[in-house]
Amino acid sequence: MAVVGVDFGNLGSRVAVAQNRGIDTLSNEVNSRTTPSLVQFNDKLRAVGESASSQYTRNVRNTISNLKLLIGRKFADPVVQTEMKWVPFRIVEGENGGVGLLVSYNGEERTLPPEFVLGVLFGQLERTVQNSVGTGIGYSVVSCPPYYTDHQRRCLIAAYKIGGFNPLRVVNEVTAAAYGWGMYQKDLPDSAQSGDRKVAFVDFGESCMKCSIVSFTKNSMKILASTCDSTLGGREFDRCLATHFAVQIQKTYKIDVMSNKRALVRLLQGCEKTKKVLSANPQAPLHVSCIMEDVDVSLMIKREEFEEIAAPLFDRIKQPLLEALEKSNLKKEEINDIEQIGGSVRVPKVQSLIKEVFGKDPGKRLNSEECVAKGCAMHCAVLSPKFQVKKLFDVCDFSPEPITINFSQKAEGGEPESCEIFSAGNIVPSYRSMVFKKNSDVEIVASYTKGEEIGKFSIKKGEGEGVMKLKVKLDANGLLVVEKGILENEGKKLGDLKITSEGVEPFGDAGVQKWVEEEKKMAENDRVVIATAEAKNELEGYVYDLRSKAKGEWEKYFKDAPKLVEHLDGLEEWLYDEEGGDVATKEEFQEKLSELKQKGELAASLQFEATNRDGCVKSVQGNIDYFLNMLNTSDISEEDRLRVSQKCEEVQDWLRCSLDQQMELADYETPVVKVEFLKQKKDELFKFVNPILTKPTAKKEEKKEEKAEEKKVEEKIEEKIEEKKEEKVEEKV
């Protein structure tokens, strides 16, 4: 079973696998290591990843993107409201005030949660693993942004399960990249006392910007600080360019591309390409064909102009970097290395701002595209019970947001009813203990200090008198768990306390299983639709091929070729008829194809016989003539000569009679003289005659015996000569 790591990106996702004593990033069906994070719903079929990307602009209304920003959020969230202005698909309010994605699928309008759609994407990544490695997935680790809340992380895990993965751990993206970076460093200090190595990782991807400062030794890795701007990513620069070009297009071409969702998608795609060209060139063109109303757009922009119009975005880049230095209590001179991740770090202005903050150029030892996936895979290999690997680091991750709890009674020691149980920058995983003097029901409400609620926990009182002790955990996934509760009296455990939660799990086991079954149902529908389409295409291709040959080279091999052509014309019309081929099943296509193939294969067989018959007849006749001529020169008995002559006459008579019958048949009738029969007669004649012609005669046997006697005499003479030579040598001695 494969041990894999998944880098879930807003624009594209990657999968890496631990195998052959190394970490490899897998390629998808088009040999690309990045799978577009797109899911498209069509009338009968879904398209995921590369297939969705290739037909994106043809169905923008039902192609879902930006899943990384939508999962686990409320519909009223400002991030969601901003996305609704830019994305072409429909976002509506879902269950419990969440996000719903309205799509047209299988002839009906359906509202799906983004977690399910993300599960569909993960299912495609799971198939990439199976196709590349040849086995299923044993364990896996998936990455997420450090700003993901408890609710978003649980939604990610639910989507992961819907997609068929077995989630072993959820790891922050920069933590995974740092783990992968440290894996290959051979010069790390032995301990923090001897001077740890401090590295700043700047991750500037498509949807957000992150910075983490990490301390490395040979045996440990600790996140000292982690900051993030969750609304600053490469797409903000694309949108900035799109806004700029939309104004120019309005002036030059008199069309409003911002009012048309399909045109806006094409403009954003063009702006992304322009931005990439500007990273290596002082100016770049914007070319978009048929952007709207059959208008082709062609404009130019200089790098200086781009930096000017995007200045508000560039001004925000330094803030997360400076905050990371401040939270880590480090000066920029104390940072040993800077590593960069994500595609947006390639923008020259971004690199200059990073250098300005840290006082040194960023390093280039990391593969900025694949390091997160590889780090996740390595982390999974260490954690997996089915994979033996030397543990490289003790990882101390970082919790960026403080967590507050409110409870219904005061704990021992005079703690208030509301307290911050986990502070910002808390090490992950961490534990806290709470003690309640009174044995009574306890209600706990956990939330982030900024206000977002995590969930409610109810603890039922135990039987007897004593104190209630609770163990609260911030686990390695960044999830808050009220792990255990006991009733204790004077150090003696009286029993366990019953703990129930409300609003913590977004779906629950039953909810996840419901969407797992829905995904299986849709996947089976996809399989049937694809198989039916393939059967239809095969039938369509055979209709065209058979009709072409029935009018040409195969015409004489059909009894009524015009009637067959007419039938094929009708079949072609049926293929595209709303009540015919559009609703037919795979079995119907296969049945019609089988009927046509019987006719086509018969015609092909008749053509083969007609084409090769003359050559085989000549070959048989040639053998007959050859063997008859051999009778004049071969030294065989009269009896054998007669046998050969009779066999040749027998085959000659069969050939003559069969050819006479064949001449009376039409080209479309079953032939009497088949290539197979001719080859059999040829072999039969050869096997009968050849042993006779090559059989040794009596005279030949006598000559062989005489030669053998002569050879024996010669050998005796040579032996006597050798004996005399030896006697003379002895006399001399």
MARSELO-264412 format. One line per field, with one value per residue (C-alpha): residue number from 1; x negated, y negated, z negated. Coordinates in Angstrom, 3 decimals. Layout:
BEGIN
num NUM:... .
x X:... .
y Y:... .
z Z:... .
END
This chain:
BEGIN
num 1:2:3:4:5:6:7:8:9:10:11:12:13:14:15:16:17:18:19:20:21:22:23:24:25:26:27:28:29:30:31:32:33:34:35:36:37:38:39:40:41:42:43:44:45:46:47:48:49:50:51:52:53:54:55:56:57:58:59:60:61:62:63:64:65:66:67:68:69:70:71:72:73:74:75:76:77:78:79:80:81:82:83:84:85:86:87:88:89:90:91:92:93:94:95:96:97:98:99:100:101:102:103:104:105:106:107:108:109:110:111:112:113:114:115:116:117:118:119:120:121:122:123:124:125:126:127:128:129:130:131:132:133:134:135:136:137:138:139:140:141:142:143:144:145:146:147:148:149:150:151:152:153:154:155:156:157:158:159:160:161:162:163:164:165:166:167:168:169:170:171:172:173:174:175:176:177:178:179:180:181:182:183:184:185:186:187:188:189:190:191:192:193:194:195:196:197:198:199:200:201:202:203:204:205:206:207:208:209:210:211:212:213:214:215:216:217:218:219:220:221:222:223:224:225:226:227:228:229:230:231:232:233:234:235:236:237:238:239:240:241:242:243:244:245:246:247:248:249:250:251:252:253:254:255:256:257:258:259:260:261:262:263:264:265:266:267:268:269:270:271:272:273:274:275:276:277:278:279:280:281:282:283:284:285:286:287:288:289:290:291:292:293:294:295:296:297:298:299:300:301:302:303:304:305:306:307:308:309:310:311:312:313:314:315:316:317:318:319:320:321:322:323:324:325:326:327:328:329:330:331:332:333:334:335:336:337:338:339:340:341:342:343:344:345:346:347:348:349:350:351:352:353:354:355:356:357:358:359:360:361:362:363:364:365:366:367:368:369:370:371:372:373:374:375:376:377:378:379:380:381:382:383:384:385:386:387:388:389:390:391:392:393:394:395:396:397:398:399:400:401:402:403:404:405:406:407:408:409:410:411:412:413:414:415:416:417:418:419:420:421:422:423:424:425:426:427:428:429:430:431:432:433:434:435:436:437:438:439:440:441:442:443:444:445:446:447:448:449:450:451:452:453:454:455:456:457:458:459:460:461:462:463:464:465:466:467:468:469:470:471:472:473:474:475:476:477:478:479:480:481:482:483:484:485:486:487:488:489:490:491:492:493:494:495:496:497:498:499:500:501:502:503:504:505:506:507:508:509:510:511:512:513:514:515:516:517:518:519:520:521:522:523:524:525:526:527:528:529:530:531:532:533:534:535:536:537:538:539:540:541:542:543:544:545:546:547:548:549:550:551:552:553:554:555:556:557:558:559:560:561:562:563:564:565:566:567:568:569:570:571:572:573:574:575:576:577:578:579:580:581:582:583:584:585:586:587:588:589:590:591:592:593:594:595:596:597:598:599:600:601:602:603:604:605:606:607:608:609:610:611:612:613:614:615:616:617:618:619:620:621:622:623:624:625:626:627:628:629:630:631:632:633:634:635:636:637:638:639:640:641:642:643:644:645:646:647:648:649:650:651:652:653:654:655:656:657:658:659:660:661:662:663:664:665:666:667:668:669:670:671:672:673:674:675:676:677:678:679:680:681:682:683:684:685:686:687:688:689:690:691:692:693:694:695:696:697:698:699:700:701:702:703:704:705:706:707:708:709:710:711:712:713:714:715:716:717:718:719:720:721:722:723:724:725:726:727:728:729:730:731:732:733 .
x 0.000:-1.287:-2.387:-1.581:-1.576:0.927:0.333:3.837:3.512:6.105:4.899:3.356:2.685:-0.187:-0.754:-4.083:-4.795:-7.504:-9.060:-12.409:-14.196:-13.121:-10.233:-8.729:-6.097:-3.582:-2.449:1.210:2.874:1.289:-2.162:-1.926:-2.936:-0.291:3.416:5.692:7.955:11.096:14.289:16.815:20.402:21.990:25.372:24.352:20.736:18.261:14.825:12.028:8.538:7.023:10.261:12.086:9.294:9.343:13.049:13.228:14.325:17.050:18.863:17.679:21.047:20.617:16.832:15.913:12.601:11.135:12.160:9.314:10.976:14.550:14.451:15.490:16.712:20.098:21.960:21.802:18.013:16.400:14.018:16.966:18.745:15.601:15.257:18.824:17.859:15.077:15.947:18.272:20.001:22.972:22.481:25.602:26.336:26.218:27.188:26.641:25.579:22.689:21.570:23.542:22.437:25.309:24.563:26.503:25.867:27.706:30.629:31.259:30.067:28.195:26.703:23.524:21.244:17.702:16.359:18.039:16.731:13.257:13.734:14.343:10.997:9.253:10.802:9.026:5.722:6.343:6.734:3.457:1.753:3.347:2.414:-1.178:-2.026:0.341:1.610:4.137:3.330:2.328:1.777:1.516:0.791:2.466:1.353:3.435:2.759:1.781:4.753:7.257:9.519:10.581:13.777:11.938:9.467:12.298:13.991:10.722:10.469:14.089:13.374:10.246:12.291:14.917:12.123:10.973:7.901:6.945:5.883:3.041:2.261:3.105:-0.108:-0.590:-2.008:-5.129:-5.769:-5.709:-8.064:-10.426:-10.391:-11.324:-14.063:-15.647:-15.533:-18.344:-20.533:-23.739:-25.285:-22.684:-23.999:-23.871:-21.748:-20.276:-23.061:-25.646:-23.665:-20.525:-19.956:-17.144:-15.442:-12.657:-10.250:-8.228:-5.265:-3.546:-1.068:2.075:4.442:2.426:-0.966:-2.603:-5.877:-7.287:-10.578:-11.885:-14.694:-16.639:-19.018:-19.964:-17.237:-14.508:-12.541:-10.588:-8.287:-9.248:-6.656:-4.065:-2.175:0.231:2.180:5.038:6.349:3.068:2.078:1.030:4.643:4.963:2.318:4.226:7.405:5.535:4.320:7.803:9.324:6.666:7.109:10.925:10.835:8.548:10.704:13.786:12.102:10.465:12.938:16.166:17.043:17.553:15.769:16.566:20.261:19.705:18.486:16.986:15.162:13.892:12.501:10.664:9.329:8.048:6.345:4.677:3.608:1.987:-0.111:-1.008:-2.111:-4.415:-5.977:-6.565:-8.581:-11.306:-10.770:-10.452:-7.125:-4.516:-1.509:2.052:3.607:7.106:8.887:12.679:12.920:16.476:18.702:15.983:13.558:9.826:7.996:4.332:2.717:-0.712:-1.932:-5.343:-6.709:-6.948:-3.289:-2.324:-4.232:-2.531:1.044:0.351:-1.435:1.261:0.710:-3.085:-2.807:-1.119:-3.899:-6.319:-3.792:-3.696:-7.502:-7.995:-5.375:-7.199:-10.442:-8.642:-6.831:-10.028:-11.923:-14.665:-16.498:-16.935:-20.683:-19.916:-18.171:-20.637:-18.702:-15.650:-13.723:-10.794:-7.768:-4.974:-4.710:-4.208:-7.704:-9.029:-7.770:-10.941:-9.311:-8.358:-11.930:-13.283:-10.836:-11.865:-15.515:-14.702:-13.123:-15.689:-18.774:-19.789:-18.754:-16.340:-17.852:-16.925:-17.535:-13.848:-11.690:-9.054:-6.364:-6.843:-8.421:-5.104:-3.897:-7.285:-7.424:-3.964:-5.012:-8.136:-6.126:-3.638:-6.422:-7.684:-4.202:-2.975:-3.093:-3.541:-6.670:-10.003:-12.077:-14.491:-12.768:-14.533:-13.068:-10.955:-8.519:-7.126:-4.465:-2.873:0.718:1.217:4.564:5.382:8.291:10.665:13.128:16.223:17.547:20.498:18.645:15.322:12.382:10.176:7.747:10.219:9.961:12.590:15.464:13.732:10.043:7.549:6.593:4.183:2.309:1.104:-2.176:-1.344:-3.296:-1.292:-0.426:0.314:2.360:4.189:5.883:8.934:10.259:13.820:14.449:18.141:19.454:22.121:22.831:20.401:21.018:17.934:17.974:14.660:13.916:11.086:10.341:11.334:14.842:15.374:16.895:15.193:17.893:19.694:18.809:21.140:19.712:22.165:21.511:20.264:21.674:20.441:18.678:15.359:13.656:14.031:10.811:10.773:7.947:8.103:5.864:4.767:3.723:1.150:3.821:4.524:7.896:9.309:10.374:11.802:10.015:10.877:12.835:12.683:14.283:11.699:11.859:8.658:6.534:8.704:10.488:14.221:15.135:15.038:17.181:19.417:18.423:20.570:19.885:22.126:21.199:17.627:17.763:19.201:20.564:20.094:19.523:23.041:22.715:19.354:20.702:23.684:21.384:19.076:22.057:23.026:19.512:19.629:22.977:21.673:18.449:20.461:22.590:19.392:18.127:21.373:21.533:17.904:18.357:21.535:19.798:16.901:19.331:21.143:17.865:16.763:20.056:19.913:16.378:17.282:20.329:18.130:15.450:17.841:19.828:16.663:15.534:19.013:18.891:15.363:13.084:15.644:18.613:18.452:18.260:21.758:24.831:26.605:24.078:26.488:28.967:26.203:25.129:28.735:28.890:25.686:27.065:30.105:27.922:25.909:29.102:30.162:26.871:27.671:31.403:32.762:34.839:32.150:28.430:28.746:30.616:29.360:27.457:24.010:25.549:27.605:24.516:22.575:25.398:25.594:21.809:21.743:24.258:22.230:18.974:20.400:21.029:17.773:15.658:17.305:16.482:12.938:12.605:13.893:11.468:8.617:9.512:9.832:6.574:4.473:6.125:4.148:0.825:1.693:2.972:-0.316:-2.210:-0.291:-0.637:-4.351:-4.813:-2.948:-5.132:-8.311:-7.596:-6.622:-9.905:-11.816:-10.502:-12.688:-15.920:-15.309:-16.756:-13.653:-11.812:-9.044:-6.555:-7.451:-7.489:-3.929:-2.801:-4.219:-2.657:0.769:0.644:-0.277:2.571:4.975:4.079:4.138:7.647:8.863:7.394:8.913:12.336:12.358:11.316:14.088:16.618:15.095:15.483:19.241:19.556:20.193:17.668:19.996:20.610:18.678:15.632:14.963:11.245:9.974:6.437:6.555:7.547:4.806:2.164:3.432:3.237:-0.255:-1.424:0.322:-1.421:-4.816:-4.538:-3.585:-6.111:-9.200:-9.995:-9.786:-12.094:-14.673:-14.606:-18.061:-18.209:-19.918:-22.885:-23.526:-23.599:-26.186:-28.462:-28.250:-29.286:-32.263:-33.489:-33.216:-35.358:-37.981:-38.162:-38.707:-41.627:-43.245:-42.986:-44.730:-47.618:-48.136:-48.233:-51.025:-53.099:-52.889:-53.988:-57.146:-58.079:-57.924:-60.164:-62.893:-62.907:-63.396:-66.372:-68.136:-67.696 .
y 0.000:-3.441:-6.072:-9.460:-13.183:-15.583:-19.275:-20.707:-23.967:-26.496:-26.503:-23.022:-20.009:-17.533:-14.033:-12.575:-8.989:-7.450:-4.592:-3.119:-4.834:-8.238:-10.636:-10.969:-13.407:-11.540:-12.509:-12.510:-11.204:-13.901:-13.429:-16.612:-16.720:-19.330:-18.524:-21.578:-21.986:-22.093:-20.025:-20.406:-19.148:-18.507:-17.177:-13.543:-13.480:-15.104:-16.279:-16.600:-18.063:-18.126:-17.253:-20.071:-22.506:-21.648:-22.495:-25.179:-28.087:-25.992:-25.480:-28.123:-28.179:-24.618:-24.488:-24.833:-26.403:-28.159:-25.252:-26.031:-29.335:-28.033:-24.931:-25.387:-28.962:-30.580:-32.105:-35.525:-35.353:-38.393:-36.066:-34.194:-37.410:-38.665:-35.410:-35.701:-38.863:-37.118:-33.448:-32.335:-29.542:-30.035:-30.301:-30.140:-29.773:-26.137:-24.203:-25.914:-29.119:-27.439:-27.671:-25.872:-25.376:-25.354:-23.175:-21.618:-17.886:-14.981:-17.136:-18.794:-21.683:-20.523:-22.377:-20.679:-21.532:-22.511:-19.697:-17.120:-18.790:-18.793:-15.083:-14.575:-16.281:-14.111:-11.065:-12.045:-12.342:-8.919:-7.465:-9.136:-7.211:-3.917:-4.406:-5.397:-3.033:-0.181:0.152:-1.527:-4.158:-2.908:-6.157:-9.780:-13.271:-16.352:-19.963:-23.002:-26.714:-27.614:-29.979:-27.122:-26.986:-23.885:-23.772:-24.137:-21.404:-19.032:-19.869:-19.112:-15.732:-14.953:-15.796:-13.667:-10.675:-11.276:-11.122:-7.705:-8.708:-7.501:-10.730:-10.150:-13.807:-17.352:-19.392:-23.112:-23.790:-25.613:-22.957:-20.280:-22.298:-22.902:-19.192:-18.382:-21.039:-19.775:-16.199:-16.905:-19.183:-17.511:-20.462:-21.155:-21.857:-19.073:-21.024:-24.430:-25.063:-24.839:-27.318:-26.279:-27.146:-29.617:-29.581:-31.833:-30.130:-32.516:-30.844:-33.059:-30.985:-31.585:-32.269:-33.539:-34.579:-32.882:-33.212:-30.857:-31.046:-27.617:-26.535:-23.435:-21.077:-17.549:-16.062:-18.679:-21.224:-23.968:-26.585:-29.829:-31.996:-31.728:-34.588:-34.806:-37.172:-34.938:-37.394:-38.164:-35.742:-35.601:-35.780:-39.256:-40.418:-38.697:-40.488:-43.769:-43.337:-42.286:-45.444:-47.537:-45.835:-45.867:-49.661:-49.685:-47.123:-49.229:-52.262:-50.485:-47.755:-49.159:-45.962:-45.404:-42.144:-42.495:-41.979:-38.585:-35.709:-33.709:-36.771:-37.505:-33.970:-34.335:-37.731:-36.344:-33.458:-35.929:-38.165:-35.210:-34.501:-38.185:-38.314:-35.329:-36.913:-40.151:-38.224:-37.662:-40.542:-44.336:-44.254:-41.691:-41.440:-40.455:-38.371:-36.935:-35.462:-35.771:-37.238:-38.429:-39.028:-37.514:-40.277:-39.518:-41.606:-42.586:-45.034:-45.704:-46.518:-47.355:-45.943:-49.438:-50.026:-46.695:-47.491:-50.880:-49.638:-46.746:-48.970:-48.491:-44.736:-44.990:-47.221:-44.365:-41.852:-43.124:-42.983:-39.158:-39.039:-41.733:-40.125:-36.790:-38.429:-40.177:-37.058:-34.999:-37.686:-37.617:-40.256:-39.862:-39.342:-36.201:-34.514:-32.101:-31.205:-32.266:-29.785:-30.608:-28.529:-29.090:-30.536:-34.178:-34.477:-34.574:-38.149:-40.329:-42.963:-40.280:-38.983:-42.497:-43.076:-39.795:-40.811:-44.234:-42.747:-40.011:-41.705:-38.776:-37.070:-34.135:-30.697:-28.396:-24.973:-24.112:-22.977:-25.629:-23.648:-20.192:-20.696:-20.695:-17.414:-15.771:-17.014:-15.564:-12.215:-12.076:-13.000:-10.250:-7.693:-8.530:-8.272:-5.234:-1.885:-0.115:-2.005:-1.750:-4.919:-6.660:-9.567:-12.752:-15.400:-15.937:-18.431:-21.222:-22.999:-26.351:-27.418:-30.938:-31.711:-31.724:-29.569:-30.637:-28.474:-29.481:-27.081:-26.936:-26.568:-27.743:-25.397:-24.805:-27.620:-30.425:-30.417:-32.647:-31.287:-32.423:-31.853:-31.533:-27.888:-27.896:-31.070:-32.252:-30.581:-27.552:-24.393:-21.747:-19.207:-20.504:-19.434:-21.332:-20.020:-21.502:-20.630:-21.329:-21.007:-20.340:-17.161:-18.626:-18.965:-21.204:-23.082:-24.241:-26.527:-26.739:-29.532:-31.467:-34.663:-36.617:-35.229:-32.186:-29.323:-25.915:-23.897:-22.981:-20.181:-18.755:-16.793:-14.802:-14.539:-11.257:-9.058:-9.959:-12.912:-14.214:-16.540:-16.497:-16.472:-17.192:-16.759:-19.183:-18.623:-20.652:-17.674:-17.355:-18.177:-21.503:-20.242:-20.975:-17.821:-17.367:-14.072:-12.645:-13.318:-11.481:-11.800:-11.592:-11.590:-12.065:-10.793:-7.751:-7.422:-6.843:-6.616:-8.167:-11.134:-11.116:-13.790:-14.804:-17.470:-19.684:-21.601:-20.308:-17.833:-19.512:-16.253:-13.461:-9.845:-9.502:-12.686:-11.670:-8.231:-9.851:-11.837:-8.844:-6.921:-9.896:-10.021:-6.282:-6.754:-9.627:-7.758:-4.744:-7.048:-8.532:-5.043:-4.077:-7.342:-7.020:-3.365:-4.258:-7.144:-4.872:-2.268:-4.983:-6.346:-2.858:-2.247:-5.662:-5.067:-1.636:-3.035:-5.580:-3.008:-0.323:-2.780:-4.054:-0.527:0.565:-2.194:-1.284:1.704:3.945:3.164:6.419:8.504:7.479:9.004:5.639:2.889:-0.035:1.390:1.697:-1.910:-3.005:-1.078:-2.745:-6.189:-5.465:-4.215:-7.433:-9.465:-7.243:-7.916:-11.631:-11.322:-12.542:-9.393:-7.120:-7.332:-10.155:-7.898:-4.458:-2.229:-0.757:2.652:1.268:-0.247:2.978:5.060:2.890:2.873:6.667:6.945:4.609:6.352:9.667:8.114:6.219:9.160:11.377:8.823:8.507:12.300:12.473:9.749:11.603:14.839:13.125:11.243:14.202:17.096:16.834:16.791:19.884:21.700:20.989:22.253:25.565:25.965:25.215:27.994:30.443:29.590:29.751:33.199:34.585:33.299:34.892:38.281:38.069:37.589:39.315:42.775:44.350:47.599:47.979:48.550:45.209:43.487:44.649:43.496:39.991:39.730:40.775:38.274:35.420:36.341:36.506:32.956:31.718:33.107:31.514:28.160:28.250:29.282:26.705:23.876:24.787:24.548:21.264:19.713:20.231:18.326:14.597:12.478:12.152:15.931:18.209:19.432:23.095:22.572:20.960:19.946:22.199:25.235:24.522:24.340:27.594:29.353:27.991:29.240:32.569:33.086:32.130:34.398:37.330:36.897:35.492:38.554:40.759:38.621:38.285:41.941:43.669:46.371:49.851:48.797:45.840:48.180:50.496:47.581:46.408:49.891:50.070:46.676:47.766:50.916:48.876:46.482:49.361:50.763:47.331:46.971:50.396:49.456:46.177:48.073:50.428:47.497:45.841:49.086:49.381:45.757:46.430:49.585:47.607:44.939:47.581:49.168:45.793:45.252 .
z 0.000:0.969:-1.536:-0.022:-0.677:0.885:1.495:1.837:3.748:4.813:8.427:8.660:6.438:6.310:4.973:3.837:2.797:0.644:2.623:3.673:0.780:2.029:2.543:6.030:7.261:9.405:12.895:13.882:17.045:19.240:17.687:15.609:11.948:11.168:11.419:11.820:8.777:10.919:10.883:13.698:13.753:17.160:18.254:17.890:16.796:14.427:15.479:12.927:13.087:16.566:18.362:16.537:17.381:21.095:21.390:18.703:20.896:22.545:19.234:16.762:15.011:13.734:13.253:9.581:8.564:5.491:3.238:0.851:0.004:-0.239:-2.445:-6.060:-5.603:-6.138:-3.232:-4.906:-5.253:-3.541:-1.694:-0.167:0.757:2.510:4.439:5.705:7.589:9.517:9.990:12.823:10.906:8.596:4.829:2.656:-1.031:-2.091:-5.196:-8.553:-6.828:-5.048:-1.441:1.252:4.855:7.342:10.377:13.256:13.285:14.862:15.909:12.561:10.410:7.322:4.381:3.195:0.267:1.297:-0.893:1.343:4.501:2.946:2.222:5.951:6.657:4.056:5.729:8.957:7.070:5.540:9.046:10.031:7.221:8.278:11.938:11.109:8.260:9.038:5.465:3.229:0.621:-2.798:-4.660:-3.637:-4.918:-3.461:-3.723:-4.616:-5.213:-8.790:-9.052:-8.687:-11.725:-13.621:-11.540:-8.220:-9.142:-10.020:-6.713:-4.913:-6.660:-5.711:-2.056:-2.233:-3.372:-0.687:1.896:0.680:-1.324:-4.779:-6.554:-8.965:-9.612:-8.511:-8.287:-7.769:-4.308:-5.432:-8.091:-5.382:-3.172:-6.091:-6.919:-3.327:-3.356:-6.566:-5.287:-2.831:-4.974:-6.180:-8.022:-10.718:-14.258:-16.823:-19.309:-20.059:-22.584:-19.823:-17.753:-15.901:-12.267:-11.701:-8.310:-7.029:-4.629:-2.478:-0.779:1.780:3.719:5.724:2.830:-0.148:-1.479:-4.455:-6.324:-8.941:-10.790:-11.713:-14.018:-12.926:-14.665:-13.643:-15.821:-15.966:-14.018:-15.782:-14.286:-16.021:-14.299:-11.568:-9.926:-7.043:-4.838:-3.735:-1.139:0.624:3.365:6.971:8.106:6.566:9.047:11.874:10.816:10.555:14.138:15.247:13.789:15.530:18.904:18.642:18.664:21.713:23.514:22.811:24.360:27.308:28.247:26.748:24.874:21.139:20.288:16.582:17.328:18.969:16.777:19.653:20.957:17.444:17.135:20.451:19.400:16.076:17.879:20.223:17.326:15.564:18.665:18.994:15.356:15.874:18.964:17.040:14.444:17.045:19.480:19.241:21.085:22.069:24.378:23.540:26.301:25.873:28.881:29.120:25.654:26.286:29.314:31.579:30.612:30.381:27.779:28.055:25.602:24.066:20.565:19.107:15.868:14.340:15.161:13.607:10.404:10.251:10.600:8.176:5.625:2.919:3.150:3.081:0.000:-1.878:-1.221:-3.857:-6.703:-7.202:-6.963:-9.613:-11.868:-11.650:-12.781:-15.622:-16.873:-16.758:-18.733:-16.128:-14.172:-10.441:-10.956:-12.977:-10.042:-8.440:-5.289:-3.332:-1.220:1.041:2.039:4.539:8.017:7.029:5.521:9.086:9.498:9.361:7.135:4.615:4.458:3.938:1.056:-0.593:-0.293:-1.724:-4.843:-5.571:-4.155:-1.940:1.268:1.010:1.555:4.395:2.888:2.647:5.527:4.918:6.749:5.215:1.781:-0.133:1.403:0.839:-2.748:-3.391:-1.899:-4.050:-7.139:-6.296:-5.879:-9.368:-10.910:-8.981:-10.818:-7.452:-6.429:-8.211:-8.045:-10.328:-12.067:-11.087:-13.369:-16.422:-14.936:-17.115:-15.113:-15.835:-16.595:-15.199:-16.879:-20.625:-21.848:-24.612:-26.538:-28.495:-31.121:-33.452:-36.788:-38.126:-38.203:-41.195:-41.859:-41.218:-37.431:-35.797:-33.771:-30.616:-29.982:-27.171:-27.316:-24.354:-23.520:-20.122:-19.256:-21.368:-20.534:-18.688:-20.031:-23.570:-26.586:-29.326:-32.459:-34.179:-37.629:-38.864:-42.618:-42.307:-40.717:-38.445:-34.744:-32.891:-29.660:-27.754:-24.719:-22.857:-20.415:-18.896:-20.741:-17.621:-18.027:-15.746:-17.705:-17.579:-19.321:-22.509:-24.910:-27.556:-30.496:-32.598:-36.308:-37.716:-40.457:-43.927:-45.459:-44.245:-41.805:-38.028:-35.998:-32.279:-29.791:-26.855:-23.848:-20.842:-18.733:-15.954:-13.363:-15.071:-16.356:-19.806:-21.643:-25.131:-25.356:-28.737:-31.909:-35.238:-38.678:-41.444:-45.256:-47.253:-44.390:-43.745:-40.403:-40.815:-37.136:-33.677:-32.748:-29.691:-27.168:-24.197:-21.600:-19.508:-16.382:-16.397:-13.524:-10.404:-8.984:-11.500:-10.520:-9.106:-7.071:-5.649:-4.751:-3.012:-0.727:-0.241:1.121:3.284:4.719:5.466:7.191:9.317:10.096:11.285:13.422:14.885:15.677:17.419:19.393:20.492:21.481:23.400:25.179:26.117:27.494:29.470:30.853:31.853:33.658:35.325:36.560:37.901:39.733:41.526:42.341:43.572:45.694:47.348:48.209:49.292:51.897:52.948:52.530:50.814:53.058:55.057:51.884:50.754:52.376:52.302:51.544:52.235:49.737:47.123:47.725:47.283:43.998:42.800:43.682:41.552:38.726:38.829:38.477:35.574:33.786:33.532:33.001:29.655:29.331:30.749:30.130:27.610:25.176:26.231:23.834:24.219:24.903:27.820:29.422:28.934:30.457:33.586:33.864:33.645:36.500:38.701:37.875:39.056:42.467:42.527:41.408:44.047:46.752:45.448:45.526:49.110:50.168:48.494:50.296:53.659:53.238:52.110:53.986:57.240:55.433:53.424:56.539:58.296:55.252:55.218:58.984:58.718:56.157:58.370:61.380:59.305:57.881:61.295:62.752:59.869:60.931:64.046:62.050:58.733:58.109:56.535:57.026:59.579:56.807:55.141:58.508:59.087:55.629:56.174:59.597:58.316:55.420:57.741:60.087:57.120:55.984:59.585:60.081:56.816:57.816:61.295:60.035:57.222:59.516:61.938:59.097:57.885:61.334:61.115:57.811:57.382:55.478:52.469:52.146:49.830:51.802:52.548:52.966:49.788:49.009:45.990:48.119:50.669:47.936:46.463:49.855:50.429:47.026:47.544:50.902:49.509:46.460:48.684:51.509:49.821:47.623:50.716:52.837:50.056:48.965:49.331:52.100:51.902:54.080:51.828:48.812:50.470:51.290:47.674:46.412:48.843:47.706:44.081:44.739:46.565:43.625:41.172:43.278:43.444:39.672:39.115:41.451:39.566:36.235:37.477:38.740:35.312:33.568:35.754:35.008:31.274:31.597:33.435:30.729:28.010:29.876:30.076:26.374 .
END
